[in-house]
Amino acid sequence: MIPYYFIRKELNYNEFYTSHIQSASNFAYYKCGDKNTSLDLAQEAFIKIWENCAKIDFKKAKSYLFTVVNNLFLNKIKHE
């Protein structure tokens, strides 16, 4: 049986993802100028949010999302 907290976490995450994937991808596109890279950065940011879900206050999750996208972009530039 799946624990209730996991189901709740997944429902919150799915709602958050659906609400913010477009804006995160647009922000990443603004930073890098490449559609495929922007989607990769946004997806990777959402993976990091899922992995750190227990540590993130969902009231601040949108800000955290954009910070992660920006940091991923900066790391990409640094390694190129």
N, C-alpha and C positions, 0 to 999 in steps of 0.2 A: 504494500500500500504506500502511495506517495504521501509524504507529510504535508499537512495543510500549509505550512509556511512556504514550502517550495511552490505549491500551486499559486499562492498569492503573489509570490515573487515573480513567477512567470507571467501571470496576468498583468501585473504592473509593468513589467519589462516590455511585454508585447504592445501594450497601450502607449508606452513612452516611445518605443521604436517607431510605431506607425505615425505618431504625432510629429516626430522630429527628424526622420530620415531625410526628407527632402531639404529641410533647412540646413542640416549638417552637411549634406552633399553640396549644396549651393555654396556654403561657406568654404568648404574645401576647394571647390572649383575657383572661387574668388582668389584663394591663396595660390593655387598651383596652375590654373589655366588649362587643365587637361581633364576631360570628362571621366575617363577610366580611372585615372589616379585619384580623382576626387571621390569617386564611389568607393574605391579601395580604402582610402583614409577614413571615410565615414563608417564603413563596415568594421574596420579595425577598432575604431573608437567605441562602437557599440559592443564589440567583444570585450574590450577592457571594462566597460560599464557592467556587463554581465558578470565578469570575473570578480569585480569589486562591489557587487550589488549590496552586500551586507554593510559595507562601510560608507555608502553614499546616502545622504539625506535626499529623498526624491524631490524635496522643495528646491534643492540646489543642483539637481541632476542636469538641467539644461545648460547651466553655466559650466559644469564639469565636462559635459559633452564637447562644448566648443573649445574648452581649454585643452582637452585631449586631442581633438582634431588639429589644433594649432601646434601642439607639441609634436605630434606625429609628423606633421608637415616639416617643421624645423629639423627634426631628426633625419628625415629623408634628404633634405637639402644638405645637411651637414655630412652625410655619408656619400654624397655624389661628387 
